[in-house]
């Protein structure tokens, strides 16, 4: 019996894995985006197919299959909404005469939509301010509420949100709730069922939906959105959980940033939600697309959704173009720092142009592997003009950047490979001197609570830590 099993293994299973490894290596050479990645996967698949095959089909994919095709299948309704939004946005399109020529155009081409004026933007610093404003808006909803979150916890904050949504649904408000299954893997089924029982439409993003997408689990929908009646929207770094309110003793203060938007830019956020909902459920619903300017001298805003279904790496290009656009300063805050090669070169070039570059990172990690990988990039950018800061009082989770006195950005995208290539993200780009000044003051306060990080700090640590940094960097394509 044992000899038969050994014979079967030698004559059938091992050759089969070798053939599958070779075939998959060909697939990797054709489809993996970088030459380095193609070589690494091809060699691994041919040499160690029994290990590399399952890893490749989970982590090797760089394109989210089927998303655009599904939207095209429902294109009559989707195009109708898109065209309606575009017509409305053109009425509030910002003239490039107001800013440096060409700077906004790149962002607009990435988004497929223009900057619009007349938006009212409120900067929300940390969880208490964010959720107080959000819950007030939920209580004021007259028609519908749209929510989309990467993480939802069944804790004090999560249960407060649930109770408010159930109450509003009982008052006849339509509610659509989209969540990421991986991010919400700890969310009890009872939580979801309670919302369904209250008449709320709630769904996972369903990354693996569709034939051939069964292994498409390395992608995440990382967007964090709340929309009220198509008139008010919230975007930023906060998920739904007590840690975002600073209640987790492990992290202490949770430093995060959100914004509330009222005005034409809300349409872009709503269109992003509609596309994600259609992917997950193949259904559409009636929404309000009439969002006029709120202020005659309001903020110029572009909302830029990015993700692995994009034809190009739009998230990475957004950062690269922002860095190249700077003339005086680039201030960046991100919890994770695993930049693309293009981003590294953009920062190096900016330093050679005597641009002031400040990059704020956490002092203490929430994901240790990602944290350790970042040390090697600090060493690579140890050049004059670039200063790294470590935020001391708690955990830094905000995703914010500031370019000169011209542009501020608040959204969900981190400076890492996952946001650049694997996650669905959304970022609001705001050009308004008053708002930019508010972001400047906020970041100045944050920098004052940081210590300057030296690029060679990890070299002074023990051998195991240094080895861990190098090993973590090897994993950076999937972090």
MARVEX-394648 format. One line per 8 residues: number of its first residue (from 1); their letters; for each residue x, y, z of C-alpha. Coordinates in nm, 3 decimals, padded with zeros to 5 digits. Layout:
BEGIN
NUM) a) X Y Z; ... $
***
This chain:
BEGIN
1) xxxxxxxx) 00.000 00.000 00.000; 00.279 00.241 00.097; 00.481 00.143 -00.210; 00.178 00.213 -00.434; 00.145 00.560 -00.283; 00.515 00.629 -00.337; 00.487 00.509 -00.698; 00.186 00.734 -00.756 $
9) xxxxxxxx) 00.374 01.028 -00.605; 00.682 00.972 -00.821; 00.508 00.889 -01.147; 00.206 01.119 -01.141; 00.190 01.387 -00.873; 00.546 01.524 -00.886; 00.556 01.540 -01.270; 00.212 01.704 -01.265 $
17) xxxxxxxx) 00.331 01.972 -01.025; 00.640 02.028 -01.240; 00.426 02.074 -01.551; 00.189 02.308 -01.368; 00.489 02.498 -01.235; 00.631 02.545 -01.585; 00.292 02.650 -01.725; 00.239 02.894 -01.440 $
25) xxxxxxxx) 00.591 03.030 -01.484; 00.496 03.119 -01.841; 00.185 03.292 -01.704; 00.402 03.486 -01.458; 00.646 03.598 -01.728; 00.358 03.727 -01.939; 00.146 03.884 -01.665; 00.358 03.999 -01.367 $
33) xxxxxxxx) 00.411 04.374 -01.396; 00.784 04.399 -01.315; 01.073 04.209 -01.467; 01.214 04.139 -01.120; 00.884 03.990 -01.012; 00.857 03.781 -01.328; 01.204 03.635 -01.277; 01.147 03.564 -00.907 $
41) xxxxxxxx) 00.816 03.390 -00.965; 00.935 03.197 -01.273; 01.244 03.059 -01.096; 01.041 02.966 -00.787; 00.764 02.801 -00.986; 01.004 02.585 -01.185; 01.232 02.502 -00.891; 00.981 02.459 -00.605 $
49) xxxxxxxx) 00.640 02.423 -00.770; 00.474 02.248 -00.474; 00.544 02.557 -00.260; 00.531 02.835 -00.520; 00.210 02.735 -00.700; -00.038 02.811 -00.420; 00.158 03.124 -00.325; 00.151 03.252 -00.681 $
57) xxxxxxxx) -00.222 03.208 -00.728; -00.290 03.394 -00.405; -00.015 03.660 -00.404; 00.112 03.673 -00.763; -00.185 03.846 -00.921; -00.154 04.218 -00.981; -00.475 04.279 -01.173; -00.821 04.255 -01.022 $
65) xxxxxxxx) -00.999 04.048 -01.284; -01.351 04.121 -01.395; -01.424 04.452 -01.223; -01.426 04.674 -01.533; -01.588 04.399 -01.739; -01.874 04.370 -01.490; -01.931 04.745 -01.497; -01.941 04.726 -01.877 $
73) xxxxxxxx) -02.200 04.452 -01.860; -02.419 04.688 -01.665; -02.295 04.985 -01.865; -02.635 05.121 -01.966; -02.718 05.210 -01.606; -02.358 05.281 -01.506; -02.288 05.499 -01.811; -02.610 05.687 -01.751 $
81) xxxxxxxx) -02.497 05.769 -01.398; -02.141 05.848 -01.511; -02.259 06.080 -01.789; -02.501 06.251 -01.554; -02.225 06.306 -01.299; -01.986 06.434 -01.566; -02.241 06.683 -01.698; -02.304 06.814 -01.349 $
89) xxxxxxxx) -01.933 06.833 -01.266; -01.848 07.024 -01.584; -02.071 07.305 -01.459; -01.842 07.351 -01.160; -01.513 07.264 -01.333; -01.213 07.459 -01.200; -01.021 07.659 -01.458; -00.650 07.578 -01.469 $
97) xxxxxxxx) -00.577 07.950 -01.488; -00.615 07.946 -01.109; -00.321 07.716 -01.053; 00.006 07.612 -01.214; -00.065 07.482 -01.567; -00.069 07.106 -01.602; -00.058 07.020 -01.231; -00.429 06.949 -01.194 $
105) xxxxxxxx) -00.461 06.795 -01.540; -00.266 06.483 -01.447; -00.481 06.422 -01.142; -00.796 06.478 -01.350; -00.681 06.232 -01.614; -00.610 05.972 -01.347; -00.956 06.021 -01.196; -01.146 06.063 -01.521 $
113) xxxxxxxx) -01.323 06.361 -01.360; -01.243 06.731 -01.313; -01.165 06.935 -01.007; -01.482 07.112 -00.898; -01.532 07.431 -00.702; -01.784 07.541 -00.444; -01.716 07.255 -00.199; -01.741 07.300 00.176 $
121) xxxxxxxx) -01.467 07.096 00.349; -01.432 07.037 00.721; -01.113 06.887 00.863; -01.189 06.622 01.127; -00.896 06.541 01.354; -00.913 06.204 01.534; -01.202 05.973 01.613; -01.420 06.177 01.852 $
129) xxxxxxxx) -01.453 06.469 01.608; -01.502 06.235 01.311; -01.773 06.015 01.456; -01.955 06.299 01.629; -01.990 06.473 01.292; -02.071 06.150 01.109; -02.338 06.040 01.357; -02.497 06.384 01.347 $
137) xxxxxxxx) -02.523 06.356 00.969; -02.666 06.003 00.993; -02.932 06.134 01.229; -03.021 06.407 00.976; -03.053 06.176 00.673; -03.382 06.219 00.487; -03.357 05.960 00.208; -03.061 05.723 00.225 $
145) xxxxxxxx) -02.724 05.642 00.382; -02.433 05.470 00.204; -02.149 05.319 00.406; -01.832 05.141 00.297; -01.560 05.029 00.538; -01.255 04.806 00.540; -01.285 04.718 00.910; -01.596 04.705 01.128 $
153) xxxxxxxx) -01.571 04.578 01.487; -01.849 04.457 01.712; -01.736 04.680 01.998; -01.869 04.995 02.162; -01.830 05.214 01.852; -01.946 04.938 01.615; -02.257 04.873 01.822; -02.334 05.244 01.843 $
161) xxxxxxxx) -02.321 05.265 01.464; -02.540 04.956 01.435; -02.804 05.093 01.671; -02.816 05.425 01.488; -02.852 05.256 01.150; -03.126 05.023 01.275; -03.313 05.322 01.419; -03.287 05.517 01.093 $
169) xxxxxxxx) -03.392 05.216 00.887; -03.699 05.187 01.111; -03.782 05.546 01.016; -03.786 05.461 00.647; -03.429 05.563 00.552; -03.272 05.337 00.287; -02.931 05.208 00.396; -02.666 05.029 00.189 $
177) xxxxxxxx) -02.360 04.897 00.374; -02.055 04.751 00.195; -01.766 04.591 00.386; -01.445 04.406 00.304; -01.463 04.042 00.414; -01.092 04.014 00.494; -01.085 04.334 00.694; -01.404 04.230 00.875 $
185) xxxxxxxx) -01.308 03.866 00.930; -01.363 03.908 01.305; -01.707 04.064 01.265; -01.968 03.820 01.405; -02.240 03.698 01.171; -02.493 03.813 01.430; -02.390 04.176 01.372; -02.457 04.145 01.001 $
193) xxxxxxxx) -02.781 03.954 01.052; -02.913 04.218 01.293; -02.870 04.482 01.022; -03.035 04.261 00.761; -03.328 04.191 00.993; -03.375 04.568 01.024; -03.413 04.599 00.646; -03.061 04.727 00.579 $
201) xxxxxxxx) -02.891 04.614 00.258; -02.548 04.490 00.370; -02.293 04.303 00.161; -01.931 04.198 00.151; -01.723 04.330 -00.139; -01.686 03.972 -00.269; -01.333 03.991 -00.405; -01.350 03.631 -00.529 $
209) xxxxxxxx) -01.678 03.669 -00.715; -01.676 03.548 -01.073; -01.539 03.252 -01.262; -01.162 03.232 -01.235; -01.144 03.466 -00.936; -01.151 03.206 -00.660; -00.791 03.281 -00.559; -00.832 03.659 -00.584 $
217) xxxxxxxx) -00.803 03.698 -00.207; -00.492 03.915 -00.192; -00.690 04.223 -00.290; -00.873 04.444 -00.040; -01.135 04.715 -00.062; -00.970 04.964 00.171; -01.210 05.254 00.110; -01.379 05.426 00.406 $
225) xxxxxxxx) -01.687 05.616 00.295; -02.011 05.748 00.441; -02.258 05.935 00.220; -02.577 06.103 00.334; -02.851 06.174 00.074; -02.589 06.238 -00.196; -02.518 06.574 -00.031; -02.266 06.504 00.244 $
233) xxxxxxxx) -01.975 06.260 00.238; -01.703 06.149 00.479; -01.365 06.014 00.362; -01.041 05.946 00.546; -00.845 05.702 00.757; -01.101 05.594 01.018; -01.258 05.251 01.020; -01.529 05.148 01.267 $
241) xxxxxxxx) -01.368 05.033 01.590; -01.287 05.145 01.944; -00.916 05.180 01.865; -01.004 05.469 01.630; -01.152 05.647 01.933; -00.831 05.596 02.131; -00.990 05.334 02.358; -00.743 05.052 02.294 $
249) xxxxxxxx) -00.475 05.052 02.570; -00.235 04.874 02.335; -00.214 05.174 02.101; -00.318 05.464 02.324; -00.397 05.772 02.122; -00.498 05.679 01.767; -00.390 05.967 01.545; -00.609 05.979 01.236 $
257) xxxxxxxx) -00.767 06.229 00.997; -01.099 06.241 00.815; -01.285 06.509 00.618; -01.649 06.597 00.564; -01.738 06.716 00.214; -02.048 06.899 00.100; -02.076 07.003 -00.264; -02.018 06.871 -00.618 $
265) xxxxxxxx) -01.727 06.643 -00.517; -01.973 06.420 -00.328; -02.092 06.290 -00.667; -01.751 06.135 -00.738; -01.751 05.956 -00.403; -02.102 05.829 -00.464; -02.010 05.704 -00.811; -01.718 05.512 -00.660 $
273) xxxxxxxx) -01.955 05.347 -00.412; -02.203 05.260 -00.687; -01.932 05.083 -00.889; -01.817 04.878 -00.589; -02.174 04.790 -00.496; -02.251 04.679 -00.850; -01.944 04.453 -00.852; -02.054 04.291 -00.528 $
281) xxxxxxxx) -02.428 04.260 -00.593; -02.503 04.328 -00.964; -02.774 04.573 -00.857; -02.829 04.947 -00.880; -03.062 05.180 -00.694; -03.197 05.534 -00.721; -02.973 05.805 -00.575; -02.957 06.182 -00.569 $
289) xxxxxxxx) -02.701 06.323 -00.814; -02.799 06.688 -00.782; -02.533 06.834 -00.554; -02.488 07.205 -00.628; -02.198 07.419 -00.500; -02.226 07.499 -00.130; -02.008 07.810 -00.120; -01.932 08.072 -00.384 $
297) xxxxxxxx) -01.567 08.076 -00.276; -01.552 07.714 -00.158; -01.271 07.460 -00.196; -01.158 07.314 -00.527; -01.174 06.936 -00.484; -01.102 06.624 -00.687; -01.189 06.280 -00.550; -00.957 06.015 -00.691 $
305) xxxxxxxx) -01.056 05.648 -00.650; -00.771 05.406 -00.731; -00.737 05.030 -00.733; -00.604 04.711 -00.890; -00.864 04.732 -01.170; -00.702 05.051 -01.303; -00.524 05.032 -01.637; -00.221 05.199 -01.478 $
313) xxxxxxxx) -00.097 05.209 -01.119; -00.297 05.524 -01.051; -00.233 05.539 -00.677; 00.144 05.529 -00.720; 00.120 05.783 -01.005; -00.083 06.015 -00.781; 00.199 06.024 -00.525; 00.471 06.052 -00.790 $
321) xxxxxxxx) 00.301 06.344 -00.967; 00.232 06.522 -00.638; 00.599 06.495 -00.543; 00.717 06.616 -00.886; 00.475 06.911 -00.861; 00.632 07.048 -00.542; 00.838 07.365 -00.553; 00.890 07.428 -00.182 $
329) xxxxxxxx) 00.779 07.140 00.038; 00.637 06.790 00.056; 00.492 06.676 00.387; 00.369 06.318 00.407; 00.205 06.119 00.686; 00.149 05.746 00.651; 00.135 05.450 00.891; 00.325 05.230 00.645 $
337) xxxxxxxx) 00.620 05.318 00.425; 00.704 05.070 00.150; 00.731 05.304 -00.150; 00.751 05.199 -00.513; 01.075 05.249 -00.703; 00.915 05.538 -00.891; 00.820 05.705 -00.561; 01.171 05.662 -00.425 $
345) xxxxxxxx) 01.322 05.824 -00.735; 01.065 06.108 -00.720; 01.163 06.180 -00.357; 01.535 06.161 -00.440; 01.488 06.400 -00.733; 01.285 06.638 -00.517; 01.562 06.648 -00.259; 01.805 06.744 -00.536 $
353) xxxxxxxx) 01.571 07.035 -00.619; 01.609 07.155 -00.258; 01.251 07.069 -00.171; 01.181 07.037 00.202; 01.062 06.678 00.251; 00.913 06.560 00.581; 00.780 06.209 00.619; 00.590 06.117 00.936 $
361) xxxxxxxx) 00.565 05.750 01.039; 00.452 05.566 01.354; 00.688 05.514 01.644; 00.510 05.192 01.737; 00.372 04.945 01.482; 00.041 04.771 01.443; 00.178 04.536 01.172; 00.530 04.439 01.267 $
369) xxxxxxxx) 00.643 04.296 00.932; 00.540 04.611 00.744; 00.703 04.824 01.013; 01.033 04.638 00.984; 01.034 04.648 00.603; 01.012 05.027 00.622; 01.353 05.057 00.792; 01.536 04.955 00.476 $
377) xxxxxxxx) 01.364 05.229 00.274; 01.461 05.490 00.531; 01.822 05.393 00.471; 01.772 05.422 00.094; 01.639 05.778 00.135; 01.905 05.892 00.382; 01.998 06.200 00.178; 02.001 06.575 00.252 $
385) xxxxxxxx) 01.660 06.737 00.237; 01.461 06.433 00.352; 01.372 06.407 00.721; 01.184 06.118 00.877; 00.977 06.160 01.192; 00.839 05.902 01.436; 00.509 05.992 01.602; 00.548 05.927 01.976 $
393) xxxxxxxx) 00.216 05.975 02.168; 00.031 05.681 02.012; -00.030 05.513 01.678; -00.018 05.723 01.361; -00.276 05.605 01.106; -00.357 05.918 00.904; -00.301 05.923 00.528; -00.230 06.287 00.447 $
401) xxxxxxxx) 00.005 06.482 00.224; 00.070 06.851 00.168; 00.230 07.003 -00.142; 00.356 07.364 -00.108; 00.069 07.599 -00.021; -00.122 07.460 -00.318; -00.263 07.119 -00.239; -00.362 06.896 00.053 $
409) xxxxxxxx) -00.478 06.536 00.032; -00.673 06.324 00.280; -00.780 05.970 00.205; -00.728 05.600 00.259; -00.408 05.534 00.062; -00.087 05.444 00.246; 00.259 05.478 00.098; 00.301 05.107 00.044 $
417) xxxxxxxx) 00.279 04.843 -00.224; -00.062 04.726 -00.106; -00.219 05.069 -00.158; -00.026 05.127 -00.479; -00.119 04.795 -00.643; -00.353 04.573 -00.442; -00.611 04.785 -00.260; -00.912 04.983 -00.374 $
425) xxxxxxxx) -00.847 05.329 -00.225; -00.997 05.677 -00.240; -00.824 06.014 -00.189; -00.962 06.368 -00.180; -00.729 06.631 -00.326; -00.814 06.980 -00.202; -00.683 07.310 -00.337; -00.788 07.588 -00.102 $
433) xxxxxxxx) -00.552 07.818 00.085; -00.762 07.818 00.401; -00.790 07.439 00.412; -00.423 07.389 00.323; -00.334 07.619 00.613; -00.549 07.408 00.848; -00.369 07.092 00.735; -00.034 07.266 00.775 $
441) xxxxxxxx) -00.118 07.362 01.133; -00.242 07.010 01.207; 00.077 06.851 01.075; 00.295 07.106 01.254; 00.132 06.998 01.580; 00.194 06.633 01.489; 00.560 06.697 01.399; 00.608 06.869 01.736 $
449) xxxxxxxx) 00.510 06.538 01.901; 00.757 06.334 01.696; 01.121 06.251 01.727; 01.349 06.260 01.426; 01.424 05.911 01.298; 01.775 05.824 01.187; 01.799 05.602 00.883; 02.071 05.383 01.033 $
457) xxxxxxxx) 01.889 05.313 01.361; 01.818 04.951 01.273; 02.189 04.889 01.206; 02.254 04.947 01.576; 02.008 04.674 01.672; 02.090 04.306 01.713; 02.158 04.067 01.427; 01.811 03.909 01.438 $
465) xxxxxxxx) 01.640 04.248 01.401; 01.867 04.348 01.111; 01.804 04.014 00.946; 01.430 04.060 01.002; 01.442 04.399 00.828; 01.606 04.246 00.522; 01.366 03.951 00.522; 01.065 04.179 00.560 $
473) xxxxxxx) 01.179 04.383 00.261; 01.177 04.068 00.049; 00.808 04.033 00.138; 00.729 04.396 00.048; 00.554 04.309 -00.283; 00.272 04.142 -00.087; 00.266 04.361 00.228 $
***
